[in-house]
Structure formats: C-alpha cells, structure tokens
Amino acid sequence: MKDDLFQAPDYCNLDELLSDKQKLVRDTARKWVKREVTPIIEESAQTATFPK
C-alpha cells in the first residue's frame, strides 16, 4: 500500500470540538477507508470501470 500523502488542514479548528472517543472513531474510519476503499477507487480509475 502506498503512503497516504494527503494532509487535510483543520482550518476551522474542528478538532477542538471533538472528544477523544470521537477522534478515535474518525481515525478508525479513515484507516478503514484507506485500507478497503482507496485501492478499489484507484483500480477502477485506472481501468475506467465502476465497482459493484
């Protein structure tokens, strides 16, 4: 898996509004998307197909 170079700056300082538990849920969801969804998107873009 390639390194994720995307950095999303928090321009509105929304992180300050989240609890530690909410940040954990967010980070877990981001890791899952990176692991499970991103490869499908990349492959579909390269082959010009739409995944089922």
Protein Blocks (a to p, Z undefined) as FASTA:
>chain_A
ZZdfbdcddfkommmmpcfklmmmmmmmmmmmmmmmmmmmmmmmmnopacZZ
